[in-house]
Amino acid sequence: MSAIVGEKTVEERAMVVIAGTLHLKSVSPESSMTDDLHVDVIDRGKLLFRLNEEFEITIPPDEAEKLQTVQTFVDYIEKHIKKQPA
């Protein structure tokens, strides 16, 4: 279950940011960044910037390389949002 931040869950917000950044109508949690969404190094940089900005966290590029699906990005974001002081 995805954490709720504001009106939408982290998963919903992340999927909106990812789809918008990649100019897609939608993405699913199972979408592979490379195989399904065809994310290249430039797209990955844009995604990191937008996700870091949206969630006020920092996803280091070396960590982002390990995140291969939309769901793995969501899981990472949820884990790191919870670590931030309220």
Sequence and secondary structure as in RCSB ss.txt:
>XXXX:A:sequence
MSAIVGEKTVEERAMVVIAGTLHLKSVSPESSMTDDLHVDVIDRGKLLFRLNEEFEITIPPDEAEKLQTVQTFVD
YIEKHIKKQPA
>XXXX:A:secstr
   EETTEEHHHHHHHHHHHHTT S   TT BTTTTT   HHHHHHHHHHHHHHHT    HHHHTT  BHHHHHH
HHHHHHHHS  
